[in-house]
Structure formats: C-alpha cells, structure tokens
C-alpha cells in the first residue's frame, strides 16, 4: 500500500512511517516484553516519581533486580530517572509509550483494511 494512502485517509502514521521507525520502536517493545517491566510501567503510569524502594515493595524481586529492569526501560526511553538527594526517582516517559501505541493502532488499521479486502474478495465469488 502506498505510504500516503493511510495518511490521506486521516489514519495517522502510514505504513512507511512505521517501517521507518522500526529501529526506534523495537527497543520499546522488547523492553515491554517482560512481565516485571510491564508491572513497573503500570505502577509508574499512575503518575509521579518513585524510588527504587517504593518500586521494590510492589514486586517479589530484589532492589538490584528492579534496578536492572528500570535500566532496560530507561535504555528504551520508556522511563527516566532524576536525582533527589541520595535517591534516584523514576518516572514514566509517556511520549515513548504513545509512540508504541500509535504504531500498534496503525498496524491494527492495516490489518482491518487487509481483512476487509479479503472479505470483499471472498464475498464477490459467492
């Protein structure tokens, strides 16, 4: 499908946009592919910044384990930290989550369109 077709229809990101951003999106999806990291993202999505201690209370893993998961999320740009005295506080970077959401929505639209074309083709033969 031409890249401009989806945009012209008001569909947001085109297939070409998605393909061009795959390198940027892959680390986000890889980071979110772990249940513990998803749980940490869910906690951080409640708003505010949380310390390692606060985040560790909600998991069944060590502080070091939580830190490693947060480092993976930070590497993907999903979370960031800031210094508050001797503590590091972690917060969600909603822009990166939104990028992933938009990509999934675009892929979903592409599938819906493909399924619609298949359905019309099959029904045409009936």
Buried (B, 14 or more C-beta within 10 A) or exposed (E): EEBEEBBEEEBBBBBBBBEEBEEBBEBBEEBBEBEBBBBBBEBBEEEEBBBBEBBBEEBEEEEEEBBBBBEBBBEBBBBBBEEEEEBBBBBBBEEBBEBBEBBEEBEEBBEEBEEEEEEEEEEEEE
